[in-house]
Amino acid sequence: MKDKEEKKIEKDNGTVYRIGIIGTGRIAARFLAEAREVKAAEVTIVYNPKRESAQKFEQQWNVQSTDDLMLFFLMSDIVYVASPHETHYGYIQKALQKDKHVISEKPMVLKKAEAEKLCRLAEERNLILLEGIKTLYCPGYQMVLKLVAGGTIGTLCNVEACFTKLEKRHTRELNDTLYGGSFTELGSYGLLPVLQLLGNNPSEIRIDSLFSEKGIDLFTRVSFIYESALADITCGLGVKSEGRLLLSGTEGYILVAAPWWKTQHIEVHYEDASVVDVYEEPYVGDGLRYEIAEIIRRIEEHETKIEETAEIIERASIMEMFLKKRNKE
């Protein structure tokens, strides 16, 4: 394969990568605003196959829009996929085939085989493919990983992660009977620490949900059994709970205060209840700037090997398992 050159915009503050956004929904608007806070990034074009939606976004955000995918790729170095879940695979595949680095909104895909194909394609073409779970790249979460890896709480034995937010009944998330619901929308966050800290090969996974009259999960709990550890994640769009992360070990526990996915306040507790180590870390803006900065860092440092391949594939596998179970019920 021929060598590729990133097309860049030169500015007074250095090289800037052109980012194209696929999709014009709420997250696309937040991503655009966050990208404007990253010196090495500039959103140059937004794509929506529905021309009217593309033009509306252009007028609101003062960025060029198009319904022409070829033009879109010509004006992009990095592609951010923020379209409906079920369309991610096709758009990511096209972007990689056009030699574009990709950030995909979570969940990247909903089938294990699709995740395997995309990761393999990115690797073959020496491209970077990130699943946009912004928590992974923020300073606070990285501190949590460091504390666990350093043995601060001994051997990790249990992970509990909860993410809930109450959505209005008219939203896509609570009306898309095929791909909507709590787990497809929020489950990627809880899966992040479980798979990253305990591994991608649990011996048993159990999924339980509470459903709306339309058959969409309003609240879902996924339980994991590993050889020497347990884990539970809960997520809900119709049930409210405390959004904390709790990591339990043989010598203490780490508690990340709600909202844990915007990791800021971290406490380490021990058997002696009077001893508590507290860490405060920044979480700036909406957090999307962290994943933008990360993909640019990897491009600049030529880190094309996808570090998270196994986790991306396992997350997709669990999403597939969930959807098959839900559709049967």
C-alpha positions in Angstrom: 0.0 0.0 0.0 1.3 3.4 -0.9 2.4 5.8 1.8 -0.2 8.2 3.0 0.2 11.9 3.8 -2.2 13.7 6.2 -3.5 16.8 4.6 -3.1 19.6 7.1 -4.1 23.2 7.7 -1.1 25.4 8.7 -1.9 28.0 11.3 0.2 30.3 13.4 0.0 27.9 16.3 1.1 24.9 14.2 -0.3 22.0 12.2 -4.0 21.4 12.4 -5.8 18.2 11.4 -9.0 18.5 9.5 -11.9 16.7 11.2 -15.1 15.7 9.4 -18.2 14.8 11.4 -20.7 12.2 10.1 -24.0 13.0 11.8 -25.7 16.2 12.9 -27.3 15.2 16.2 -26.7 16.5 19.7 -23.4 14.7 20.2 -22.1 16.1 16.9 -22.8 19.6 18.1 -21.0 19.0 21.4 -18.0 17.4 19.5 -17.7 20.5 17.3 -17.7 22.8 20.2 -15.0 20.6 22.0 -12.9 20.4 18.8 -12.6 24.2 18.8 -10.7 23.9 22.1 -8.0 21.7 20.6 -5.3 23.7 18.9 -4.3 20.9 16.5 -7.9 20.2 15.3 -10.4 22.0 13.1 -13.8 20.7 12.0 -13.9 21.5 8.3 -17.1 19.7 7.2 -20.2 17.8 8.5 -22.0 15.1 6.6 -25.6 14.0 6.7 -27.3 12.1 3.8 -30.4 14.2 4.4 -29.5 17.6 2.8 -32.0 19.5 4.9 -30.5 18.3 8.1 -27.0 19.1 6.9 -27.9 22.6 6.0 -29.7 23.2 9.3 -26.5 22.2 11.1 -24.4 24.4 8.9 -26.5 27.5 9.6 -26.5 26.8 13.3 -22.8 26.1 13.7 -21.2 28.0 10.9 -19.4 25.0 9.4 -19.6 23.6 5.9 -22.0 20.7 5.4 -22.6 18.2 2.6 -24.7 15.2 1.6 -21.9 14.2 -0.7 -19.7 11.5 1.0 -16.9 11.8 -1.6 -16.6 15.5 -1.0 -16.7 14.9 2.8 -13.7 12.5 2.6 -11.7 14.9 0.5 -12.0 17.5 3.2 -11.2 15.3 6.2 -8.0 13.8 7.7 -9.9 12.4 10.7 -13.5 11.2 10.6 -15.7 11.3 13.7 -18.7 9.0 13.3 -21.7 10.2 15.3 -24.6 8.7 13.2 -27.2 6.3 14.5 -25.6 3.1 16.1 -26.6 0.8 13.4 -24.9 2.9 10.7 -21.5 3.0 12.4 -20.0 -0.1 10.7 -20.7 1.1 7.1 -19.3 4.6 7.7 -16.2 3.5 9.6 -15.5 0.9 6.9 -15.8 3.6 4.1 -13.6 6.0 6.1 -10.8 3.5 6.6 -11.0 2.5 3.0 -10.4 6.1 2.2 -7.3 6.1 4.5 -8.9 8.2 7.2 -8.2 7.9 10.9 -11.5 7.4 12.8 -13.1 8.2 16.1 -16.4 6.4 16.4 -19.0 7.4 18.9 -19.8 4.5 21.3 -20.9 1.8 20.8 -18.6 1.5 17.8 -20.5 -1.5 16.4 -23.1 -3.9 17.7 -21.7 -7.2 16.4 -18.4 -8.9 17.3 -17.7 -9.9 13.7 -18.0 -6.2 12.6 -15.6 -5.1 15.3 -13.1 -7.7 14.2 -13.3 -6.7 10.6 -12.9 -3.0 11.3 -9.9 -3.5 13.7 -8.2 -5.7 11.1 -8.8 -3.2 8.3 -7.4 -0.3 10.4 -4.3 -2.4 11.3 -3.8 -3.4 7.7 -3.9 0.2 6.5 -1.9 1.6 9.4 -4.7 3.8 10.6 -5.9 4.7 14.0 -9.4 3.6 15.1 -10.7 4.8 18.5 -14.0 4.1 20.2 -15.1 7.4 21.6 -15.5 6.6 25.3 -14.3 9.9 26.5 -13.7 8.7 30.1 -10.8 6.5 29.0 -8.7 9.5 28.0 -9.4 11.9 30.9 -6.8 12.5 33.6 -8.9 11.2 36.5 -9.7 7.9 35.0 -6.0 7.4 34.1 -5.2 8.1 37.8 -7.7 5.3 38.8 -5.9 2.9 36.5 -2.6 3.9 37.9 -3.8 3.3 41.5 -5.1 -0.1 40.7 -1.9 -1.1 38.7 0.2 0.1 41.6 -1.4 -2.2 44.1 -2.9 0.5 46.2 -5.9 -1.6 47.1 -4.2 -5.0 46.8 -5.7 -7.5 44.4 -8.8 -6.2 42.6 -11.8 -8.5 43.3 -14.9 -6.6 42.3 -15.9 -3.8 40.0 -19.3 -1.9 40.3 -20.1 0.9 37.8 -23.4 2.7 37.4 -24.5 5.3 34.8 -28.1 6.6 34.7 -29.7 9.6 33.2 -33.4 10.3 32.8 -34.4 10.8 29.2 -37.6 12.4 28.0 -40.1 9.9 26.5 -40.0 11.4 23.0 -36.3 10.9 22.5 -34.7 8.5 20.0 -33.1 6.5 22.8 -36.5 5.5 24.2 -38.3 5.0 20.9 -35.9 3.1 18.7 -37.1 -0.4 19.3 -34.3 -2.0 17.4 -31.2 -0.2 18.6 -32.3 2.2 21.4 -32.4 1.8 25.1 -30.3 2.1 28.2 -27.6 -0.5 27.4 -26.8 0.4 23.9 -26.7 4.1 24.9 -24.8 3.9 28.2 -23.4 0.4 28.6 -20.1 1.1 27.0 -19.1 3.3 30.0 -19.6 0.5 32.5 -17.9 -2.1 30.3 -14.8 0.2 30.1 -13.4 -0.5 33.6 -14.7 -4.0 33.8 -12.9 -5.2 30.7 -9.9 -3.0 31.2 -9.2 -4.0 34.8 -10.5 -7.6 34.8 -9.9 -8.8 31.3 -11.9 -9.7 28.2 -12.7 -13.3 29.1 -15.3 -13.6 31.8 -16.4 -17.1 32.4 -20.1 -16.0 32.8 -22.2 -13.0 31.8 -25.8 -12.5 33.0 -28.0 -9.7 31.6 -31.2 -8.5 33.3 -33.4 -5.6 32.2 -36.6 -3.7 33.1 -38.5 -2.8 29.9 -40.9 -0.2 28.7 -44.2 -1.0 27.1 -42.3 -0.7 23.7 -39.8 -3.4 24.7 -37.0 -0.9 25.2 -34.8 -1.4 28.3 -35.3 1.4 30.9 -32.7 -0.2 33.2 -30.2 -2.9 32.6 -27.8 -4.8 34.9 -25.0 -6.9 33.6 -23.1 -9.3 36.0 -19.8 -10.8 35.2 -18.0 -13.8 36.8 -14.2 -14.1 36.4 -11.9 -16.8 37.7 -10.9 -14.6 40.7 -13.2 -11.6 40.5 -16.8 -10.3 40.1 -18.3 -7.3 38.4 -21.7 -5.6 38.0 -22.6 -2.7 35.8 -26.0 -0.9 35.7 -27.3 1.7 33.3 -30.7 3.4 32.9 -32.6 5.9 30.9 -35.8 5.5 32.9 -34.4 4.7 36.4 -32.2 7.0 38.5 -29.4 5.8 40.7 -26.0 6.9 42.1 -23.5 7.1 39.3 -20.4 5.9 41.1 -17.5 3.5 40.4 -16.5 1.2 43.2 -13.4 -1.0 42.9 -12.9 -3.4 45.8 -9.6 -5.0 46.6 -7.9 -7.2 49.2 -6.4 -4.2 51.0 -8.9 -1.4 50.4 -11.3 0.1 47.9 -11.4 3.0 45.4 -14.6 5.1 45.3 -15.0 7.5 42.3 -17.8 9.9 43.1 -20.7 10.5 40.7 -20.6 11.2 37.9 -17.7 8.7 37.8 -17.4 8.8 34.0 -16.4 12.4 34.4 -13.7 11.3 36.8 -12.7 14.1 39.2 -13.1 13.1 42.9 -11.3 9.8 43.8 -11.1 8.3 47.3 -9.0 5.4 48.5 -10.3 3.7 51.7 -8.6 1.2 53.9 -9.5 -1.1 56.8 -8.7 1.9 59.1 -11.7 4.1 58.3 -9.8 7.2 59.6 -7.3 6.9 56.7 -8.7 8.1 53.3 -6.5 9.2 50.4 -8.2 11.8 48.2 -7.3 12.7 44.7 -8.8 15.6 42.7 -8.3 15.6 38.9 -9.6 18.0 36.3 -12.3 17.2 33.8 -12.6 20.0 31.3 -15.7 20.8 29.3 -17.7 18.0 27.9 -14.6 15.7 27.8 -14.7 15.0 24.1 -11.5 17.1 23.7 -9.6 14.4 25.5 -10.3 11.8 22.7 -9.6 14.4 20.0 -6.3 15.2 21.6 -5.6 11.4 21.9 -6.1 10.5 18.3 -3.9 13.5 17.2 -1.2 12.4 19.6 -1.3 8.9 18.2 -1.1 10.3 14.6 1.9 12.5 15.5 3.7 9.7 17.3 2.8 7.1 14.7 1.0 4.8 17.2 -1.1 3.0 14.6 -1.4 -0.2 16.6 -4.8 -0.2 18.2 -4.1 -0.8 21.9 -7.8 -1.4 22.8 -8.5 -4.0 20.0 -9.5 -6.8 22.4 -11.7 -4.5 24.5 -13.4 -3.1 21.4 -14.2 -6.6 20.2 -15.5 -7.8 23.5 -17.7 -4.7 24.0 -19.2 -5.4 20.6 -19.7 -9.0 21.5 -21.6 -8.1 24.7 -23.7 -5.6 22.8 -24.6 -8.3 20.3 -25.4 -10.7 23.2 -27.7 -8.1 24.8 -29.6 -7.3 21.6 -30.2 -10.9 20.8 -31.5 -11.6 24.3 -33.7 -8.4 24.2 -35.2 -9.2 20.8 -36.1 -12.7 21.9 -37.9 -11.4 24.9 
